[in-house]
Amino acid sequence: MNVMVPAPSLLPADHPKVRTGRVGVLLVNLGSPDAAEVGAVKRFLGEFLSDPRVIEIPMAIWQPILRLFILNTRPRITTANYAKVWTPEGSPLTAITRAQCEALQGRFGPNVIVDWGMRYGSRPIGERLAALMEQGCDRILLAPLYPQYSAATNATVVDAANAALAGWRWQPALRTLPPYYDSADHIAALAASLREGLAGLDFVPDLIVTSFHGMPQRTLDRGDPYHCQCQKTGRLLGEALGLKVKVTFQSRFGRAEWLKPYTDATLEALPGEGVKKIAVACPGFAADCLETLEEVAMEGKHSFLEAGGTHFAYLPCLNATPTGIEMLVALLSRELAGWVEAA
């Protein structure tokens, strides 16, 4: 693909040198601590759990609870969990998001620059938008890598981008990748990835369990479409595979009711219902992370086998696999239409 750039000759000879005419793509995921250490995890959780999009409790009530109790207890537990999945390249989420960016570089032509950032922690969105502008990207596609829309994920990415741009005199044109929960490319990629994973197993699962990140029930009651979009992804995936797929929700926090059915409770109950062999996938995540690798692949497996299950397999996310990258190329290409020429 080639960027449609105005001819340089249109500028006066004495015009100040400016960098324009390029297009940027900014991949965004949630973020991770800088290290599997209590201090780093505490800083990360402090930022993450202070986002009013994530915790919809008045800050005057929530902040004392967060500062006095949660940040003095939870970081030690979370650090131990991160240590189980940490890699030489950092957290799995960081390493995979970086790999996705590198694999996409050059796929849209020489004048399209792909970068990556995180909503919380290192590589903040505002910093990466500024870096793209510095390289001449006056048009930027913001790409939150969340297939299903939630105010706590997609919306807070847009909030952070807009907050950064609010202080700029020269703002780029900005587009946002929409949620792709029911995109044919997404469903086809998930189905292909799961078929490949299932083919490599030494058993035939009785059931495919999909685990999506949980959200408080009140988010659905207030109009968040996340629950419905997760259900549709699960339904379309089951149809594509021709297999029974059960949708569940993980990672609940606090005492409030969250979206059901809960993943952990489901895994504990299935063996008693005669379902002894399962494969679990997490199609709400674009990249494997603490929640998929530790909470589901490790803790979920332990719970299922302890409850009487005999066979458990975790099927990885799309990550930076060729299947996952080709899906991202298709999704991003559609959103770049008009800014870049078709391949």
N, C-alpha and C positions, 0 to 999 in steps of 0.2 A: 504494500500500500504506500502511496505517496501523499504527503501533506500538500494541500493546495495553498501555496505561499505567494503573496504578492511579489511581483518582479522587483528586485533590488533597485533597478534603474529608476523606479518611480520616486525614490527618495532624493532630495536635494544633495548635492555633493558635500555641503557643509553641515548636513544633518548630524546631530550627536549620535554616536554609536549606541544602538539599543538591540537587545536580543528579543526577537519576536518571531512568530510564524511557526513555532513548534507546538505540538500537542502533548500534554502529559496525561498519564494514567496513574492514579494513586490507589494501590490496593490497600485496604484497611482492615485490620482485624482487632480483636479486643486488647491484646497486649499481655505482657508477662513481667514478673520481677526480673531484675538484672542478674540475680544470682539466687541459688537455693539456700539463702541465708535469712535468718529471722529479720534482720534490719531491712533488707531489700524487700522481703515479702510484706513487712508491715507498711513500708512506704507505698507499695503498690496497692495493697488493700485499702489504705487510707484514702488514696485518690479514687479508686474504683467505687468504694462504698460511700463516698461523699457526693457522687453524682445524683442529683434529684431525679434523673430519668431512671436510675437503677433502684434507688430506695425512695419510694413515693410516700415518705413520712415527713412531716414538717421538720426542717433542719434544727429548729430550736429544741425539739424533742429528741431527734435522732442523734445529733452530734455528741451530746454527753454520753449516750449509751455506747456509741461507736468508740469514743476516745477513752472512756473509763473502763469499759468492759471488753468489748470485742477485740480491739487492737492490742489488748494485754493478754489475750488468751488464744485467739484463733491463729495468729501468725506462726506459732510453734507447730501447731497441727498441720497447717498448710505447707510449711517449709518441709516437714517430714514427707508429705505426699509428693511435693515437687522433687525431692531428692530421689524418689523411686523412678522418675521418668526423665531426669535431667540428662542432657547430652553434651558432648564437648563443644557443640555450637550454640549452647544455651538451652532455653526451654524448647520443647518440640514445636510449639506454636511459632516461636520466633524463627527457628531453623527452617520450618516448612514454608512459612510466608516469604522468607528471603529466597528460598529455592523457587517458589512460584514466580516471583518477580524476575529472577534471573532467566527462567525458562521462557517468559513472555517477552523479554527484551529483544527487540528486532523483529518481532512477529507482525508488527503493524507498519513497517517501513522505517527508514533511517531517521525520520524527523519526529517520530513518536517515542517519547521517553517514558519508560515504566519505572515507577518507584513504589516503595512500600512504607507504611506507617502504622502506628498503633494508637488506639483511642486513649489508652492509659499506659503510663510508664515511658520507656525510651522511644525515640522516633515519633514524637507527637505530631498530630495532623498539621498544625500550623507551621511547624518547622519544615515538614516535607513539602507543603504547598509552596513555601517561600523558596525552597531549593529548586523546585520545578520552574517557578517564575524566573529565577536567576539563570536558568538554562534556556530561557526564551520561550517557555510554554505559556502562551497567553490564552490557551484553551485547555481546560483540565477536566478529565473524567474522574470523578470520585467514585471509587468502587468498594463499598462495604461488602465484605465477603460473608454475608449472612443470607442464606437462601430464603428464609422466612422472615417477614418484617415484624419487628417489635420496636416500640418506642425506646426500650432499654438498650437496643443495639443500633439499628439503622438510624433512628432519629437522633441519638446522641452523637453519632458520627457527623451528621449534617450540622447539628448544633455547634460542634467544635470547629468545623470548617468555617461556618458563618461567623463565629466569634473571632476567628483569626482574621478573616477578610474585612471585618468591620473596622479594623484599625489601619487598613491599607488605603493609600491614595489611588493606586493603580491596581484594580482587581482583574483577575482573569475571568473569562467566561467559564461558567461551571455547570457541569452536568453530573447527575448521580445515577449510578447503576441501580435499577429497580430490583426489588426482590424477585428471585427466579425459582421459587418453590415449585411451580408447575410448568416451567419451561421444558419444552420437548428435549432440548439439548441436555438439560440437567437430569431429567428422568432417565434418558437413554444412557448417560454417562454413569449414573448410579447403578442402573441395572447391569450394564456391562461389567462394572467393577465388582459387583456382588456375585454375578455369575462366575467370574474368574476366581473369586475367593471361595465360593462354594465348590467349584470343581477341584480345588486343591485340598479339600477336607477328606478325612478317612471315614466320615460318617455322613448320613443324610439327616439334616435337621428335621425335627417334628414341626418347628415353627421358626419364622424369622421375626425377631424382636427389633424394633427400631426405637432408639432412645434419643429424644430431643431434649435440649436444655429446658428446664422448667421455668415457669413464671408464676407469680402469685395469681390466684384465681381472680382477684380484684382487677387485674389488668384486662382480663377478658370481659369482666362486667362493665368496665369503663370504655370498652370499644376497641381494644387492641386486637388486630386480626391474626395474631401469631398462632393461637390454638387452631383456628380453622385452616390456616395455611399448612401447619404441620400435618393435620389430618389428611389434607388433600395430597401432600407429598407421599404420605404412607399409602394412601389408596392407589395413586397412580403407579407407585413403585411395585405394589403387589400385582397390579394388572399387567405391568410390563414383564414381571418375572413369571407370572402365572402361578404364584405361590401365596400362601396365607401370610400376611404381614400384620403384626400387632404394634400399634403406636403407644409409646409410654413416655414419661417425662421424668427427668433426673434432677439432681442438684438442688433440692429444695432447702431453704434456709429459714430458720426462725419457726415460730409456732403457727403462723397463719396458714390457711388452706391454700394449696398450690394446685396447678393443673394436674388432673388425674387421667389415667392411672399412673401411679408412681412406679418408676423403673425398679427400685430396690424391692418394693413390696411385690411386684409382679414376678421378679426372679425368684423370690422366696416361695411364692405360691404355686408356680407352674409345676414343679415336680409332683406336688400333691394332687394336681389335676391330670396327671398322666403324661405330661410333657417333659420328657427326660433329656432330650437332645435339642439344643437350640444354637442358632447363630445370631449374633447381635451386631447391628450396624447403627451408626449415628449420622443420618443424612441431614441433620441440621447444622453440622459443622463442616466448613470447607477444608479444615486442617485438623489433624489429631492434636490433642492438647491434654492438659491435666485431667479435664473432665472425662475424656474418652479413654485415655490410656490407664489412668490410675483408678478412677471411680467406676468405670464400666469394665474394662478389660481385666483389671486385677480384682477390685473389691466385688464387682458384680459376679465374676466367675466364682469367687470364693463363696459368696452367698448362695448361688445356684447349686453348686456341688454339695455344700453343707446341708441344703434342704432336700437332697436326694437326687439331684440331676446327675446324669452320667457323662454327658458330652456338652462342652461349651466352646464356642469359637467366637472370637471378636474379629469382625471384618473391617479393615482400616477405611478411613475417609479417603476422598479422592486425592487429597494432598497435591504433590507436584508430579503425579504419574502422567504418562502421556495422555491417558484418557481424561484426567482432570484438566490438564493444560489445554487440550483441544476444546473442551467444553468452555473454558474461560475465554479462549480466542473467539469462539462463536458468539458468546454473550457480549463481550466487550466490542467486537466488531460492529454489532448492531447499534450499540450506543455511540460509536464513533462516526456513524454515517453522516455525511455532510461535512465533517471535519477532515476526513481522510477519504481517498478514493477507494472504491471497492477493489478487492484483490482480483 
